[in-house]
Amino acid sequence: MSTADRLTDSLYGLGWSTVKKLPEPAAVRLGRTIADLAWKKRGKGVRRLESNYARVVPDATPERLAELSRAGMRSYLRYWMESFRLPAWSAERVRTGFDPKDIHFLTDGLASGRGVVLALPHLANWDLAGAWVTTKLGTPFTTVAERLKPETLYDRFVAYREGLGMEVLPHSGGSAFGTLARRLRDGGLVCLVADRDLSASGVEVDFFGERARMPAGPALLAQQTGALLLPVTLWYDDSPVMKGQVHPPIEVPESGTRAEKTSVMTQALANAFATGIADHPEDWHMLQRLWLADLDPAKGPS
């Protein structure tokens, strides 16, 4: 392991061991302080966040974009502070920490025995939403995690999410899709963060007026297993309680090839994501390149 990897792993380890012991107001203040310092430095991630917001809010002035990126970094650090502290939250704190609208789309789908795919963008805190599902609804689910470097950091994330009641599969390796399909055919729940394609073989969609690529997995799983495909968007307000919206199901088109159906369904997902992101752009934590015009074809997403 390189020195940089050891440092990264140590810093995350410190976060999980130390931040979760802080009183909540202290953790909130710490997150905001770190966010403001990072924003003032205007590093690569902050500049990319601002560039992405420029597409979401195309009429924004430079001053408005700066305000958005500052709010975006505060939202991003709120996500991290909450995530570091989630393992120490009581079951009651988890149950009352999230207030989703139209959850009946999910509960009715699960009650039907059909299996459900929840697809989310990088909005607010998807880990908290997942912990709420396992705690409030008492429903375990399966998800996929990007393999992080160093490997010890990936192991920390897997242990953290498994501690919240999730089954976590590695994104790489090729076996995840088959396992997800089996869970869905058994009437289970699968949750996927699906606004950024990590394979460079995703589906092209129109996203805020430009072409982007999103993963085909959610649409393919719904087609192959008969599972319900539900977009979900999340956001923060001024309260300690995260808000969310479960959107109506995305149906499988009656005609067309598998590729055509996948394209239509993935575009419908992108449209639902865009609605939530446009309403709460500061809670979209996209500090990486996303649109095709920004990607280096030789490198793919970065």
Solvent accessible surface area in square Angstrom, and as a share of the most:
residue,aa,sasa,rsa
1,M,118,0.53
2,S,60,0.39
3,T,99,0.57
4,A,67,0.52
5,D,41,0.21
6,R,124,0.45
7,L,106,0.53
8,T,46,0.27
9,D,18,0.09
10,S,67,0.43
11,L,105,0.52
12,Y,57,0.22
13,G,11,0.11
14,L,107,0.53
15,G,8,0.07
16,W,26,0.09
17,S,51,0.33
18,T,62,0.36
19,V,11,0.06
20,K,72,0.31
21,K,157,0.67
22,L,52,0.26
23,P,89,0.56
24,E,56,0.25
25,P,82,0.51
26,A,25,0.20
27,A,2,0.01
28,V,89,0.51
29,R,153,0.56
30,L,68,0.34
31,G,2,0.02
32,R,124,0.45
33,T,73,0.43
34,I,69,0.35
35,A,0,0.00
36,D,20,0.10
37,L,102,0.51
38,A,33,0.25
39,W,47,0.17
40,K,135,0.57
41,K,165,0.70
42,R,99,0.36
43,G,32,0.31
44,K,145,0.62
45,G,23,0.22
46,V,7,0.04
47,R,125,0.46
48,R,40,0.15
49,L,1,0.01
50,E,26,0.12
51,S,41,0.26
52,N,0,0.00
53,Y,0,0.00
54,A,38,0.30
55,R,47,0.17
56,V,10,0.06
57,V,31,0.18
58,P,113,0.71
59,D,125,0.65
60,A,21,0.16
61,T,72,0.42
62,P,106,0.67
63,E,118,0.53
64,R,103,0.37
65,L,27,0.13
66,A,30,0.23
67,E,105,0.47
68,L,3,0.01
69,S,0,0.00
70,R,85,0.31
71,A,39,0.30
72,G,1,0.01
73,M,10,0.04
74,R,68,0.25
75,S,9,0.06
76,Y,52,0.20
77,L,18,0.09
78,R,59,0.22
79,Y,6,0.02
80,W,32,0.11
81,M,13,0.06
82,E,16,0.07
83,S,1,0.01
84,F,17,0.07
85,R,27,0.10
86,L,3,0.01
87,P,65,0.41
88,A,63,0.49
89,W,29,0.10
90,S,68,0.44
91,A,52,0.41
92,E,95,0.42
93,R,54,0.20
94,V,9,0.05
95,R,88,0.32
96,T,72,0.42
97,G,0,0.00
98,F,13,0.06
99,D,77,0.40
100,P,19,0.12
101,K,115,0.49
102,D,60,0.31
103,I,46,0.23
104,H,85,0.38
105,F,47,0.19
106,L,1,0.01
107,T,50,0.29
108,D,87,0.45
109,G,5,0.05
110,L,36,0.18
111,A,90,0.70
112,S,78,0.51
113,G,48,0.47
114,R,107,0.39
115,G,0,0.00
116,V,0,0.00
117,V,0,0.00
118,L,11,0.06
119,A,0,0.00
120,L,12,0.06
121,P,0,0.00
122,H,47,0.21
123,L,0,0.00
124,A,0,0.00
125,N,0,0.00
126,W,38,0.13
127,D,3,0.02
128,L,1,0.00
129,A,9,0.07
130,G,6,0.06
131,A,2,0.02
132,W,12,0.04
133,V,8,0.05
134,T,25,0.14
135,T,44,0.26
136,K,108,0.46
137,L,54,0.27
138,G,55,0.53
139,T,26,0.15
140,P,98,0.61
141,F,11,0.05
142,T,5,0.03
143,T,17,0.10
144,V,38,0.22
145,A,6,0.05
146,E,84,0.38
147,R,104,0.38
148,L,53,0.26
149,K,172,0.73
150,P,7,0.04
151,E,91,0.41
152,T,53,0.31
153,L,9,0.04
154,Y,13,0.05
155,D,74,0.39
156,R,91,0.33
157,F,13,0.05
158,V,25,0.14
159,A,65,0.50
160,Y,16,0.06
161,R,33,0.12
162,E,88,0.39
163,G,68,0.65
164,L,24,0.12
165,G,35,0.34
166,M,12,0.05
167,E,61,0.27
168,V,14,0.08
169,L,25,0.12
170,P,42,0.27
171,H,77,0.34
172,S,55,0.35
173,G,79,0.76
174,G,73,0.70
175,S,81,0.52
176,A,12,0.10
177,F,69,0.29
178,G,31,0.30
179,T,16,0.09
180,L,7,0.03
181,A,4,0.03
182,R,131,0.48
183,R,83,0.30
184,L,0,0.00
185,R,141,0.51
186,D,122,0.63
187,G,18,0.18
188,G,24,0.23
189,L,4,0.02
190,V,0,0.00
191,C,14,0.08
192,L,19,0.09
193,V,54,0.31
194,A,2,0.02
195,D,0,0.00
196,R,35,0.13
197,D,7,0.03
198,L,65,0.32
199,S,60,0.39
200,A,56,0.43
201,S,88,0.57
202,G,19,0.18
203,V,23,0.13
204,E,79,0.35
205,V,0,0.00
206,D,63,0.33
207,F,1,0.00
208,F,52,0.22
209,G,62,0.60
210,E,65,0.29
211,R,111,0.41
212,A,0,0.00
213,R,56,0.20
214,M,1,0.00
215,P,29,0.18
216,A,21,0.16
217,G,21,0.20
218,P,3,0.02
219,A,1,0.01
220,L,37,0.19
221,L,1,0.00
222,A,2,0.01
223,Q,40,0.18
224,Q,76,0.34
225,T,24,0.14
226,G,37,0.35
227,A,3,0.02
228,L,18,0.09
229,L,1,0.00
230,L,0,0.00
231,P,2,0.01
232,V,8,0.05
233,T,3,0.01
234,L,1,0.00
235,W,35,0.12
236,Y,17,0.07
237,D,61,0.31
238,D,158,0.82
239,S,39,0.25
240,P,85,0.54
241,V,41,0.23
242,M,0,0.00
243,K,42,0.18
244,G,0,0.00
245,Q,37,0.16
246,V,4,0.02
247,H,28,0.12
248,P,83,0.52
249,P,39,0.25
250,I,22,0.11
251,E,112,0.50
252,V,55,0.32
253,P,33,0.21
254,E,180,0.81
255,S,88,0.57
256,G,42,0.41
257,T,81,0.47
258,R,146,0.53
259,A,75,0.58
260,E,97,0.43
261,K,44,0.19
262,T,7,0.04
263,S,47,0.30
264,V,90,0.52
265,M,0,0.00
266,T,1,0.01
267,Q,46,0.21
268,A,34,0.26
269,L,2,0.01
270,A,0,0.00
271,N,81,0.42
272,A,15,0.11
273,F,0,0.00
274,A,19,0.15
275,T,74,0.43
276,G,6,0.06
277,I,0,0.00
278,A,52,0.40
279,D,97,0.50
280,H,42,0.19
281,P,10,0.06
282,E,48,0.21
283,D,3,0.01
284,W,0,0.00
285,H,8,0.04
286,M,0,0.00
287,L,32,0.16
288,Q,66,0.29
289,R,82,0.30
290,L,5,0.03
291,W,0,0.00
292,L,45,0.22
293,A,83,0.64
294,D,29,0.15
295,L,26,0.13
296,D,60,0.31
297,P,132,0.83
298,A,96,0.75
299,K,160,0.68
300,G,12,0.12
301,P,35,0.22
302,S,66,0.43
